[in-house]
Amino acid sequence: AGLGWDWDRALYRQLLEVTGGKERMAHYAEAYRPQDVAHVLPLIAELHRDKTARYAAMVAAGGVALRPGVRRLLEGARAAGGKVAIATT
Protein backbone atom coordinates (compact mmCIF):
# COMPACT_ATOMS: atom_id res chain seq x y z
CA ALA A 1 0.00 0.00 0.00
CA GLY A 2 3.07 2.21 -0.05
CA LEU A 3 2.77 3.12 3.63
CA GLY A 4 6.35 2.36 4.60
CA TRP A 5 5.24 0.55 7.74
CA ASP A 6 7.62 -2.01 9.24
CA TRP A 7 6.70 -4.11 12.26
CA ASP A 8 9.71 -5.92 13.67
CA ARG A 9 9.14 -8.83 16.07
CA ALA A 10 9.44 -6.69 19.19
CA LEU A 11 6.91 -4.14 17.98
CA TYR A 12 4.53 -6.82 16.72
CA ARG A 13 4.70 -8.52 20.13
CA GLN A 14 3.54 -5.22 21.67
CA LEU A 15 0.87 -4.71 19.03
CA LEU A 16 -0.59 -8.15 19.77
CA GLU A 17 -1.96 -6.63 22.96
CA VAL A 18 -4.55 -5.03 20.66
CA THR A 19 -7.10 -7.69 19.72
CA GLY A 20 -8.11 -7.92 16.07
CA GLY A 21 -6.13 -7.25 12.92
CA LYS A 22 -8.10 -4.21 11.78
CA GLU A 23 -8.06 -2.77 15.29
CA ARG A 24 -4.32 -3.42 15.51
CA MET A 25 -3.70 -1.56 12.25
CA ALA A 26 -5.77 1.41 13.42
CA HIS A 27 -3.95 1.45 16.76
CA TYR A 28 -0.57 1.39 15.04
CA ALA A 29 -1.52 4.31 12.81
CA GLU A 30 -2.86 6.32 15.72
CA ALA A 31 0.04 5.56 18.09
CA TYR A 32 3.04 5.39 15.76
CA ARG A 33 2.06 7.07 12.47
CA PRO A 34 -0.37 9.86 13.29
CA GLN A 35 0.52 11.51 9.99
CA ASP A 36 -1.06 8.49 8.22
CA VAL A 37 -4.32 8.32 10.21
CA ALA A 38 -6.56 10.36 7.90
CA HIS A 39 -5.37 8.40 4.86
CA VAL A 40 -5.23 4.93 6.45
CA LEU A 41 -8.35 4.60 8.61
CA PRO A 42 -10.74 4.52 5.62
CA LEU A 43 -8.55 1.80 4.04
CA ILE A 44 -8.19 -0.49 7.06
CA ALA A 45 -10.78 -3.07 5.96
CA GLU A 46 -9.26 -3.26 2.46
CA LEU A 47 -5.71 -3.47 3.82
CA HIS A 48 -6.75 -6.24 6.21
CA ARG A 49 -8.46 -8.23 3.42
CA ASP A 50 -5.32 -7.91 1.29
CA LYS A 51 -3.08 -8.97 4.19
CA THR A 52 -5.29 -11.98 4.91
CA ALA A 53 -5.30 -13.06 1.24
CA ARG A 54 -1.52 -12.77 1.04
CA TYR A 55 -1.07 -14.76 4.24
CA ALA A 56 -3.48 -17.47 3.03
CA ALA A 57 -1.50 -17.73 -0.22
CA MET A 58 1.74 -18.11 1.76
CA VAL A 59 0.18 -20.85 3.88
CA ALA A 60 -1.18 -22.65 0.80
CA ALA A 61 2.25 -22.49 -0.87
CA GLY A 62 3.91 -24.00 2.18
CA GLY A 63 5.62 -20.74 3.10
CA VAL A 64 4.40 -20.79 6.71
CA ALA A 65 5.38 -23.64 8.98
CA LEU A 66 2.78 -25.18 11.24
CA ARG A 67 3.60 -25.68 14.88
CA PRO A 68 4.48 -29.25 15.86
CA GLY A 69 1.42 -31.48 16.07
CA VAL A 70 -0.97 -29.15 14.24
CA ARG A 71 -0.97 -31.06 10.93
CA ARG A 72 -1.63 -34.35 12.74
CA LEU A 73 -4.46 -32.74 14.71
CA LEU A 74 -6.10 -31.24 11.60
CA GLU A 75 -5.74 -34.41 9.56
CA GLY A 76 -7.16 -36.49 12.41
CA ALA A 77 -10.13 -34.17 12.80
CA ARG A 78 -10.85 -34.25 9.06
CA ALA A 79 -10.49 -38.04 8.93
CA ALA A 80 -12.99 -38.34 11.79
CA GLY A 81 -15.45 -36.17 9.86
CA GLY A 82 -15.08 -33.24 12.21
CA LYS A 83 -15.45 -29.64 11.21
CA VAL A 84 -12.16 -27.76 11.23
CA ALA A 85 -11.72 -24.07 11.88
CA ILE A 86 -8.84 -21.88 12.90
CA ALA A 87 -9.14 -18.93 15.26
CA THR A 88 -6.31 -16.51 16.02
CA THR A 89 -5.44 -13.97 18.69
Gaussian input, Z-matrix of N, CA and C with variables (Angstrom, degrees):
# hf/3-21g

backbone

0 1
 N
 C     1     B1
 C     2     B2     1     A1
 N     3     B3     2     A2     1     D1
 C     4     B4     3     A3     2     D2
 C     5     B5     4     A4     3     D3
 N     6     B6     5     A5     4     D4
 C     7     B7     6     A6     5     D5
 C     8     B8     7     A7     6     D6
 N     9     B9     8     A8     7     D7
 C    10    B10     9     A9     8     D8
 C    11    B11    10    A10     9     D9
 N    12    B12    11    A11    10    D10
 C    13    B13    12    A12    11    D11
 C    14    B14    13    A13    12    D12
 N    15    B15    14    A14    13    D13
 C    16    B16    15    A15    14    D14
 C    17    B17    16    A16    15    D15
 N    18    B18    17    A17    16    D16
 C    19    B19    18    A18    17    D17
 C    20    B20    19    A19    18    D18
 N    21    B21    20    A20    19    D19
 C    22    B22    21    A21    20    D20
 C    23    B23    22    A22    21    D21
 N    24    B24    23    A23    22    D22
 C    25    B25    24    A24    23    D23
 C    26    B26    25    A25    24    D24
 N    27    B27    26    A26    25    D25
 C    28    B28    27    A27    26    D26
 C    29    B29    28    A28    27    D27
 N    30    B30    29    A29    28    D28
 C    31    B31    30    A30    29    D29
 C    32    B32    31    A31    30    D30
 N    33    B33    32    A32    31    D31
 C    34    B34    33    A33    32    D32
 C    35    B35    34    A34    33    D33
 N    36    B36    35    A35    34    D34
 C    37    B37    36    A36    35    D35
 C    38    B38    37    A37    36    D36
 N    39    B39    38    A38    37    D37
 C    40    B40    39    A39    38    D38
 C    41    B41    40    A40    39    D39
 N    42    B42    41    A41    40    D40
 C    43    B43    42    A42    41    D41
 C    44    B44    43    A43    42    D42
 N    45    B45    44    A44    43    D43
 C    46    B46    45    A45    44    D44
 C    47    B47    46    A46    45    D45
 N    48    B48    47    A47    46    D46
 C    49    B49    48    A48    47    D47
 C    50    B50    49    A49    48    D48
 N    51    B51    50    A50    49    D49
 C    52    B52    51    A51    50    D50
 C    53    B53    52    A52    51    D51
 N    54    B54    53    A53    52    D52
 C    55    B55    54    A54    53    D53
 C    56    B56    55    A55    54    D54
 N    57    B57    56    A56    55    D55
 C    58    B58    57    A57    56    D56
 C    59    B59    58    A58    57    D57
 N    60    B60    59    A59    58    D58
 C    61    B61    60    A60    59    D59
 C    62    B62    61    A61    60    D60
 N    63    B63    62    A62    61    D61
 C    64    B64    63    A63    62    D62
 C    65    B65    64    A64    63    D63
 N    66    B66    65    A65    64    D64
 C    67    B67    66    A66    65    D65
 C    68    B68    67    A67    66    D66
 N    69    B69    68    A68    67    D67
 C    70    B70    69    A69    68    D68
 C    71    B71    70    A70    69    D69
 N    72    B72    71    A71    70    D70
 C    73    B73    72    A72    71    D71
 C    74    B74    73    A73    72    D72
 N    75    B75    74    A74    73    D73
 C    76    B76    75    A75    74    D74
 C    77    B77    76    A76    75    D75
 N    78    B78    77    A77    76    D76
 C    79    B79    78    A78    77    D77
 C    80    B80    79    A79    78    D78
 N    81    B81    80    A80    79    D79
 C    82    B82    81    A81    80    D80
 C    83    B83    82    A82    81    D81
 N    84    B84    83    A83    82    D82
 C    85    B85    84    A84    83    D83
 C    86    B86    85    A85    84    D84
 N    87    B87    86    A86    85    D85
 C    88    B88    87    A87    86    D86
 C    89    B89    88    A88    87    D87
 N    90    B90    89    A89    88    D88
 C    91    B91    90    A90    89    D89
 C    92    B92    91    A91    90    D90
 N    93    B93    92    A92    91    D91
 C    94    B94    93    A93    92    D92
 C    95    B95    94    A94    93    D93
 N    96    B96    95    A95    94    D94
 C    97    B97    96    A96    95    D95
 C    98    B98    97    A97    96    D96
 N    99    B99    98    A98    97    D97
 C   100   B100    99    A99    98    D98
 C   101   B101   100   A100    99    D99
 N   102   B102   101   A101   100   D100
 C   103   B103   102   A102   101   D101
 C   104   B104   103   A103   102   D102
 N   105   B105   104   A104   103   D103
 C   106   B106   105   A105   104   D104
 C   107   B107   106   A106   105   D105
 N   108   B108   107   A107   106   D106
 C   109   B109   108   A108   107   D107
 C   110   B110   109   A109   108   D108
 N   111   B111   110   A110   109   D109
 C   112   B112   111   A111   110   D110
 C   113   B113   112   A112   111   D111
 N   114   B114   113   A113   112   D112
 C   115   B115   114   A114   113   D113
 C   116   B116   115   A115   114   D114
 N   117   B117   116   A116   115   D115
 C   118   B118   117   A117   116   D116
 C   119   B119   118   A118   117   D117
 N   120   B120   119   A119   118   D118
 C   121   B121   120   A120   119   D119
 C   122   B122   121   A121   120   D120
 N   123   B123   122   A122   121   D121
 C   124   B124   123   A123   122   D122
 C   125   B125   124   A124   123   D123
 N   126   B126   125   A125   124   D124
 C   127   B127   126   A126   125   D125
 C   128   B128   127   A127   126   D126
 N   129   B129   128   A128   127   D127
 C   130   B130   129   A129   128   D128
 C   131   B131   130   A130   129   D129
 N   132   B132   131   A131   130   D130
 C   133   B133   132   A132   131   D131
 C   134   B134   133   A133   132   D132
 N   135   B135   134   A134   133   D133
 C   136   B136   135   A135   134   D134
 C   137   B137   136   A136   135   D135
 N   138   B138   137   A137   136   D136
 C   139   B139   138   A138   137   D137
 C   140   B140   139   A139   138   D138
 N   141   B141   140   A140   139   D139
 C   142   B142   141   A141   140   D140
 C   143   B143   142   A142   141   D141
 N   144   B144   143   A143   142   D142
 C   145   B145   144   A144   143   D143
 C   146   B146   145   A145   144   D144
 N   147   B147   146   A146   145   D145
 C   148   B148   147   A147   146   D146
 C   149   B149   148   A148   147   D147
 N   150   B150   149   A149   148   D148
 C   151   B151   150   A150   149   D149
 C   152   B152   151   A151   150   D150
 N   153   B153   152   A152   151   D151
 C   154   B154   153   A153   152   D152
 C   155   B155   154   A154   153   D153
 N   156   B156   155   A155   154   D154
 C   157   B157   156   A156   155   D155
 C   158   B158   157   A157   156   D156
 N   159   B159   158   A158   157   D157
 C   160   B160   159   A159   158   D158
 C   161   B161   160   A160   159   D159
 N   162   B162   161   A161   160   D160
 C   163   B163   162   A162   161   D161
 C   164   B164   163   A163   162   D162
 N   165   B165   164   A164   163   D163
 C   166   B166   165   A165   164   D164
 C   167   B167   166   A166   165   D165
 N   168   B168   167   A167   166   D166
 C   169   B169   168   A168   167   D167
 C   170   B170   169   A169   168   D168
 N   171   B171   170   A170   169   D169
 C   172   B172   171   A171   170   D170
 C   173   B173   172   A172   171   D171
 N   174   B174   173   A173   172   D172
 C   175   B175   174   A174   173   D173
 C   176   B176   175   A175   174   D174
 N   177   B177   176   A176   175   D175
 C   178   B178   177   A177   176   D176
 C   179   B179   178   A178   177   D177
 N   180   B180   179   A179   178   D178
 C   181   B181   180   A180   179   D179
 C   182   B182   181   A181   180   D180
 N   183   B183   182   A182   181   D181
 C   184   B184   183   A183   182   D182
 C   185   B185   184   A184   183   D183
 N   186   B186   185   A185   184   D184
 C   187   B187   186   A186   185   D185
 C   188   B188   187   A187   186   D186
 N   189   B189   188   A188   187   D187
 C   190   B190   189   A189   188   D188
 C   191   B191   190   A190   189   D189
 N   192   B192   191   A191   190   D190
 C   193   B193   192   A192   191   D191
 C   194   B194   193   A193   192   D192
 N   195   B195   194   A194   193   D193
 C   196   B196   195   A195   194   D194
 C   197   B197   196   A196   195   D195
 N   198   B198   197   A197   196   D196
 C   199   B199   198   A198   197   D197
 C   200   B200   199   A199   198   D198
 N   201   B201   200   A200   199   D199
 C   202   B202   201   A201   200   D200
 C   203   B203   202   A202   201   D201
 N   204   B204   203   A203   202   D202
 C   205   B205   204   A204   203   D203
 C   206   B206   205   A205   204   D204
 N   207   B207   206   A206   205   D205
 C   208   B208   207   A207   206   D206
 C   209   B209   208   A208   207   D207
 N   210   B210   209   A209   208   D208
 C   211   B211   210   A210   209   D209
 C   212   B212   211   A211   210   D210
 N   213   B213   212   A212   211   D211
 C   214   B214   213   A213   212   D212
 C   215   B215   214   A214   213   D213
 N   216   B216   215   A215   214   D214
 C   217   B217   216   A216   215   D215
 C   218   B218   217   A217   216   D216
 N   219   B219   218   A218   217   D217
 C   220   B220   219   A219   218   D218
 C   221   B221   220   A220   219   D219
 N   222   B222   221   A221   220   D220
 C   223   B223   222   A222   221   D221
 C   224   B224   223   A223   222   D222
 N   225   B225   224   A224   223   D223
 C   226   B226   225   A225   224   D224
 C   227   B227   226   A226   225   D225
 N   228   B228   227   A227   226   D226
 C   229   B229   228   A228   227   D227
 C   230   B230   229   A229   228   D228
 N   231   B231   230   A230   229   D229
 C   232   B232   231   A231   230   D230
 C   233   B233   232   A232   231   D231
 N   234   B234   233   A233   232   D232
 C   235   B235   234   A234   233   D233
 C   236   B236   235   A235   234   D234
 N   237   B237   236   A236   235   D235
 C   238   B238   237   A237   236   D236
 C   239   B239   238   A238   237   D237
 N   240   B240   239   A239   238   D238
 C   241   B241   240   A240   239   D239
 C   242   B242   241   A241   240   D240
 N   243   B243   242   A242   241   D241
 C   244   B244   243   A243   242   D242
 C   245   B245   244   A244   243   D243
 N   246   B246   245   A245   244   D244
 C   247   B247   246   A246   245   D245
 C   248   B248   247   A247   246   D246
 N   249   B249   248   A248   247   D247
 C   250   B250   249   A249   248   D248
 C   251   B251   250   A250   249   D249
 N   252   B252   251   A251   250   D250
 C   253   B253   252   A252   251   D251
 C   254   B254   253   A253   252   D252
 N   255   B255   254   A254   253   D253
 C   256   B256   255   A255   254   D254
 C   257   B257   256   A256   255   D255
 N   258   B258   257   A257   256   D256
 C   259   B259   258   A258   257   D257
 C   260   B260   259   A259   258   D258
 N   261   B261   260   A260   259   D259
 C   262   B262   261   A261   260   D260
 C   263   B263   262   A262   261   D261
 N   264   B264   263   A263   262   D262
 C   265   B265   264   A264   263   D263
 C   266   B266   265   A265   264   D264

   B1=1.4588
   B2=1.5232
   B3=1.3254
   B4=1.4494
   B5=1.5226
   B6=1.3309
   B7=1.4622
   B8=1.5258
   B9=1.3163
   B10=1.4532
   B11=1.5193
   B12=1.3232
   B13=1.4533
   B14=1.5211
   B15=1.3279
   B16=1.4592
   B17=1.5203
   B18=1.3145
   B19=1.4657
   B20=1.5181
   B21=1.3363
   B22=1.4509
   B23=1.5305
   B24=1.3161
   B25=1.4705
   B26=1.5299
   B27=1.3230
   B28=1.4602
   B29=1.5223
   B30=1.3245
   B31=1.4567
   B32=1.5248
   B33=1.3414
   B34=1.4582
   B35=1.5291
   B36=1.3182
   B37=1.4685
   B38=1.5297
   B39=1.3267
   B40=1.4662
   B41=1.5238
   B42=1.3231
   B43=1.4649
   B44=1.5264
   B45=1.3268
   B46=1.4652
   B47=1.5231
   B48=1.3292
   B49=1.4586
   B50=1.5240
   B51=1.3399
   B52=1.4654
   B53=1.5279
   B54=1.3121
   B55=1.4561
   B56=1.5263
   B57=1.3275
   B58=1.4615
   B59=1.5186
   B60=1.3148
   B61=1.4649
   B62=1.5136
   B63=1.3275
   B64=1.4684
   B65=1.5228
   B66=1.3137
   B67=1.4639
   B68=1.5270
   B69=1.3276
   B70=1.4602
   B71=1.5242
   B72=1.3272
   B73=1.4681
   B74=1.5318
   B75=1.3165
   B76=1.4657
   B77=1.5245
   B78=1.3257
   B79=1.4627
   B80=1.5218
   B81=1.3183
   B82=1.4665
   B83=1.5178
   B84=1.3207
   B85=1.4637
   B86=1.5282
   B87=1.3151
   B88=1.4643
   B89=1.5324
   B90=1.3410
   B91=1.4617
   B92=1.5261
   B93=1.3338
   B94=1.4558
   B95=1.5239
   B96=1.3294
   B97=1.4670
   B98=1.5251
   B99=1.3222
   B100=1.4628
   B101=1.5283
   B102=1.3239
   B103=1.4572
   B104=1.5277
   B105=1.3302
   B106=1.4656
   B107=1.5303
   B108=1.3302
   B109=1.4656
   B110=1.5251
   B111=1.3144
   B112=1.4663
   B113=1.5218
   B114=1.3195
   B115=1.4695
   B116=1.5242
   B117=1.3380
   B118=1.4616
   B119=1.5267
   B120=1.3077
   B121=1.4722
   B122=1.5269
   B123=1.3408
   B124=1.4649
   B125=1.5333
   B126=1.3266
   B127=1.4757
   B128=1.5174
   B129=1.3250
   B130=1.4677
   B131=1.5255
   B132=1.3147
   B133=1.4716
   B134=1.5266
   B135=1.3281
   B136=1.4622
   B137=1.5273
   B138=1.3303
   B139=1.4632
   B140=1.5263
   B141=1.3304
   B142=1.4632
   B143=1.5298
   B144=1.3249
   B145=1.4756
   B146=1.5233
   B147=1.3390
   B148=1.4602
   B149=1.5268
   B150=1.3377
   B151=1.4687
   B152=1.5213
   B153=1.3268
   B154=1.4630
   B155=1.5250
   B156=1.3189
   B157=1.4765
   B158=1.5229
   B159=1.3067
   B160=1.4679
   B161=1.5362
   B162=1.3257
   B163=1.4608
   B164=1.5302
   B165=1.3307
   B166=1.4704
   B167=1.5205
   B168=1.3286
   B169=1.4672
   B170=1.5257
   B171=1.3326
   B172=1.4679
   B173=1.5232
   B174=1.3248
   B175=1.4635
   B176=1.5292
   B177=1.3352
   B178=1.4636
   B179=1.5277
   B180=1.3187
   B181=1.4636
   B182=1.5287
   B183=1.3214
   B184=1.4499
   B185=1.5181
   B186=1.3238
   B187=1.4547
   B188=1.5180
   B189=1.3300
   B190=1.4644
   B191=1.5211
   B192=1.3101
   B193=1.4653
   B194=1.5280
   B195=1.3125
   B196=1.4549
   B197=1.5216
   B198=1.3006
   B199=1.4589
   B200=1.5268
   B201=1.3309
   B202=1.4679
   B203=1.5297
   B204=1.3310
   B205=1.4555
   B206=1.5103
   B207=1.3314
   B208=1.4689
   B209=1.5282
   B210=1.3277
   B211=1.4719
   B212=1.5294
   B213=1.3301
   B214=1.4685
   B215=1.5343
   B216=1.3078
   B217=1.4636
   B218=1.5302
   B219=1.3313
   B220=1.4663
   B221=1.5276
   B222=1.3213
   B223=1.4612
   B224=1.5197
   B225=1.3258
   B226=1.4547
   B227=1.5238
   B228=1.3006
   B229=1.4693
   B230=1.5167
   B231=1.3247
   B232=1.4806
   B233=1.5279
   B234=1.3210
   B235=1.4682
   B236=1.5138
   B237=1.3201
   B238=1.4622
   B239=1.5288
   B240=1.3451
   B241=1.4539
   B242=1.5154
   B243=1.3141
   B244=1.4648
   B245=1.5151
   B246=1.3052
   B247=1.4564
   B248=1.5277
   B249=1.3239
   B250=1.4553
   B251=1.5149
   B252=1.3074
   B253=1.4642
   B254=1.5211
   B255=1.2912
   B256=1.4550
   B257=1.5288
   B258=1.3085
   B259=1.4650
   B260=1.5241
   B261=1.3238
   B262=1.4584
   B263=1.5137
   B264=1.3163
   B265=1.4628
   B266=1.5042
   A1=110.72
   A2=116.60
   A3=120.12
   A4=114.26
   A5=117.11
   A6=120.39
   A7=113.78
   A8=117.09
   A9=120.16
   A10=113.78
   A11=117.14
   A12=120.95
   A13=109.05
   A14=116.37
   A15=121.30
   A16=108.16
   A17=115.80
   A18=120.84
   A19=107.71
   A20=117.21
   A21=118.91
   A22=108.51
   A23=117.13
   A24=120.55
   A25=112.39
   A26=116.45
   A27=119.92
   A28=111.19
   A29=117.10
   A30=120.12
   A31=110.50
   A32=116.59
   A33=119.01
   A34=110.73
   A35=117.16
   A36=120.87
   A37=109.73
   A38=117.08
   A39=121.04
   A40=111.15
   A41=116.14
   A42=120.14
   A43=112.06
   A44=117.68
   A45=120.18
   A46=112.58
   A47=116.94
   A48=119.58
   A49=111.59
   A50=116.22
   A51=122.16
   A52=107.10
   A53=116.66
   A54=121.64
   A55=110.73
   A56=115.44
   A57=121.71
   A58=111.90
   A59=115.71
   A60=121.03
   A61=113.90
   A62=117.01
   A63=120.01
   A64=109.97
   A65=116.35
   A66=120.97
   A67=111.02
   A68=116.06
   A69=121.33
   A70=110.60
   A71=116.52
   A72=120.41
   A73=111.09
   A74=116.16
   A75=120.33
   A76=110.26
   A77=116.82
   A78=120.88
   A79=110.63
   A80=116.48
   A81=120.01
   A82=110.49
   A83=117.17
   A84=120.45
   A85=110.37
   A86=115.75
   A87=119.73
   A88=112.29
   A89=117.14
   A90=120.85
   A91=113.89
   A92=117.11
   A93=120.24
   A94=114.38
   A95=117.46
   A96=121.07
   A97=110.59
   A98=117.20
   A99=119.11
   A100=113.14
   A101=116.79
   A102=119.74
   A103=112.04
   A104=118.03
   A105=122.74
   A106=113.33
   A107=118.00
   A108=121.52
   A109=112.64
   A110=118.36
   A111=120.65
   A112=111.74
   A113=116.89
   A114=121.15
   A115=111.84
   A116=116.99
   A117=121.62
   A118=113.92
   A119=118.48
   A120=119.63
   A121=113.21
   A122=119.99
   A123=118.14
   A124=113.77
   A125=117.27
   A126=122.01
   A127=113.95
   A128=117.30
   A129=121.01
   A130=112.46
   A131=118.41
   A132=120.15
   A133=110.68
   A134=117.40
   A135=121.17
   A136=111.24
   A137=117.09
   A138=120.75
   A139=110.86
   A140=116.44
   A141=120.36
   A142=110.83
   A143=117.91
   A144=120.86
   A145=110.23
   A146=116.16
   A147=120.56
   A148=110.81
   A149=116.56
   A150=121.04
   A151=110.41
   A152=116.86
   A153=121.35
   A154=110.67
   A155=118.01
   A156=121.72
   A157=110.52
   A158=117.33
   A159=120.60
   A160=111.02
   A161=115.70
   A162=119.75
   A163=110.35
   A164=117.40
   A165=120.57
   A166=110.96
   A167=117.33
   A168=120.93
   A169=110.43
   A170=117.24
   A171=120.57
   A172=110.55
   A173=116.84
   A174=121.09
   A175=109.64
   A176=116.32
   A177=121.12
   A178=111.75
   A179=117.47
   A180=121.75
   A181=111.85
   A182=117.12
   A183=120.12
   A184=113.47
   A185=117.00
   A186=121.17
   A187=114.41
   A188=117.35
   A189=121.09
   A190=106.88
   A191=115.63
   A192=119.76
   A193=110.50
   A194=115.18
   A195=120.29
   A196=109.35
   A197=115.91
   A198=120.05
   A199=108.77
   A200=117.05
   A201=119.89
   A202=111.40
   A203=115.07
   A204=121.30
   A205=115.28
   A206=117.65
   A207=119.98
   A208=111.16
   A209=117.41
   A210=119.64
   A211=110.67
   A212=116.36
   A213=120.91
   A214=110.06
   A215=116.77
   A216=121.23
   A217=111.38
   A218=117.37
   A219=120.94
   A220=111.68
   A221=116.17
   A222=119.68
   A223=111.00
   A224=117.87
   A225=121.43
   A226=111.68
   A227=116.59
   A228=120.63
   A229=110.71
   A230=116.26
   A231=119.81
   A232=110.69
   A233=116.59
   A234=120.41
   A235=111.53
   A236=117.87
   A237=122.47
   A238=111.91
   A239=116.27
   A240=119.72
   A241=113.98
   A242=116.19
   A243=119.62
   A244=112.05
   A245=114.98
   A246=120.11
   A247=107.51
   A248=115.63
   A249=121.21
   A250=108.75
   A251=115.21
   A252=121.54
   A253=108.38
   A254=115.71
   A255=120.57
   A256=107.70
   A257=115.49
   A258=121.34
   A259=107.53
   A260=116.59
   A261=120.52
   A262=110.99
   A263=114.40
   A264=124.02
   A265=110.61
   D1=-0.09
   D2=177.47
   D3=72.24
   D4=23.67
   D5=-176.93
   D6=-84.04
   D7=-21.38
   D8=-178.38
   D9=73.57
   D10=20.85
   D11=-179.98
   D12=-81.03
   D13=142.41
   D14=177.59
   D15=-142.69
   D16=115.88
   D17=-179.68
   D18=-106.74
   D19=104.93
   D20=174.54
   D21=-75.90
   D22=175.01
   D23=-175.77
   D24=-60.04
   D25=-41.36
   D26=-178.12
   D27=-64.15
   D28=-44.52
   D29=178.95
   D30=-66.52
   D31=-43.90
   D32=-179.18
   D33=-61.27
   D34=-37.53
   D35=176.99
   D36=-58.41
   D37=-42.11
   D38=176.91
   D39=-66.74
   D40=-42.77
   D41=-177.50
   D42=-66.29
   D43=-24.11
   D44=178.78
   D45=-65.64
   D46=-11.33
   D47=173.88
   D48=-68.87
   D49=-17.54
   D50=175.96
   D51=-94.10
   D52=117.83
   D53=-176.57
   D54=-78.80
   D55=131.42
   D56=176.22
   D57=98.29
   D58=131.06
   D59=-177.75
   D60=-61.36
   D61=-46.68
   D62=-179.69
   D63=-65.45
   D64=-41.99
   D65=178.66
   D66=-64.11
   D67=-37.64
   D68=179.16
   D69=-65.22
   D70=-42.44
   D71=178.04
   D72=-62.57
   D73=-44.30
   D74=179.41
   D75=-63.17
   D76=-42.77
   D77=178.70
   D78=-61.13
   D79=-45.00
   D80=179.69
   D81=-58.99
   D82=-46.88
   D83=179.92
   D84=-59.71
   D85=-47.24
   D86=-176.89
   D87=-66.64
   D88=-39.47
   D89=-174.93
   D90=-86.34
   D91=-35.12
   D92=-171.54
   D93=-115.69
   D94=-21.26
   D95=-177.30
   D96=-136.00
   D97=58.13
   D98=-176.50
   D99=-57.36
   D100=-25.46
   D101=177.67
   D102=-67.72
   D103=-17.44
   D104=-179.06
   D105=-95.72
   D106=-11.99
   D107=-169.34
   D108=-54.79
   D109=-52.01
   D110=-176.34
   D111=-60.07
   D112=-35.67
   D113=-179.64
   D114=-78.80
   D115=-39.06
   D116=-170.03
   D117=-83.59
   D118=-42.16
   D119=-173.36
   D120=-53.10
   D121=-41.80
   D122=177.70
   D123=-67.82
   D124=-15.76
   D125=-177.35
   D126=-99.23
   D127=-4.55
   D128=-171.98
   D129=-53.52
   D130=-48.53
   D131=-177.95
   D132=-61.05
   D133=-42.59
   D134=179.16
   D135=-66.37
   D136=-43.10
   D137=178.13
   D138=-62.04
   D139=-40.66
   D140=-179.87
   D141=-66.72
   D142=-41.69
   D143=177.02
   D144=-60.04
   D145=-44.41
   D146=-179.82
   D147=-63.31
   D148=-44.14
   D149=178.86
   D150=-60.60
   D151=-44.08
   D152=-178.77
   D153=-64.64
   D154=-41.64
   D155=178.52
   D156=-64.23
   D157=-41.67
   D158=179.10
   D159=-64.92
   D160=-42.59
   D161=179.68
   D162=-65.11
   D163=-42.94
   D164=178.03
   D165=-60.21
   D166=-39.54
   D167=178.50
   D168=-65.39
   D169=-39.30
   D170=177.42
   D171=-63.67
   D172=-42.42
   D173=179.07
   D174=-62.89
   D175=-47.60
   D176=-178.72
   D177=-61.36
   D178=-33.09
   D179=-178.97
   D180=-84.57
   D181=0.86
   D182=179.65
   D183=81.71
   D184=15.56
   D185=-177.53
   D186=-85.21
   D187=-0.16
   D188=178.33
   D189=-129.21
   D190=122.54
   D191=-177.66
   D192=-80.78
   D193=136.90
   D194=173.96
   D195=-77.94
   D196=152.70
   D197=174.56
   D198=-69.56
   D199=153.96
   D200=-178.95
   D201=-55.28
   D202=132.91
   D203=176.76
   D204=91.70
   D205=-15.72
   D206=-176.01
   D207=-68.51
   D208=-45.51
   D209=-179.74
   D210=-58.64
   D211=-45.91
   D212=179.95
   D213=-60.47
   D214=-43.18
   D215=179.13
   D216=-62.12
   D217=-47.28
   D218=-179.97
   D219=-64.65
   D220=-45.40
   D221=179.45
   D222=-62.95
   D223=-40.63
   D224=178.13
   D225=-63.91
   D226=-41.71
   D227=179.04
   D228=-64.35
   D229=-44.24
   D230=178.70
   D231=-64.00
   D232=-44.19
   D233=-179.66
   D234=-61.72
   D235=-31.33
   D236=179.26
   D237=-83.91
   D238=0.83
   D239=179.38
   D240=81.35
   D241=13.30
   D242=-179.89
   D243=-78.84
   D244=156.52
   D245=174.26
   D246=-82.33
   D247=140.38
   D248=-176.99
   D249=-119.14
   D250=132.86
   D251=176.03
   D252=-144.08
   D253=156.21
   D254=178.46
   D255=-123.68
   D256=131.79
   D257=175.99
   D258=-122.10
   D259=142.23
   D260=-179.46
   D261=-121.81
   D262=167.93
   D263=-179.68
   D264=49.68

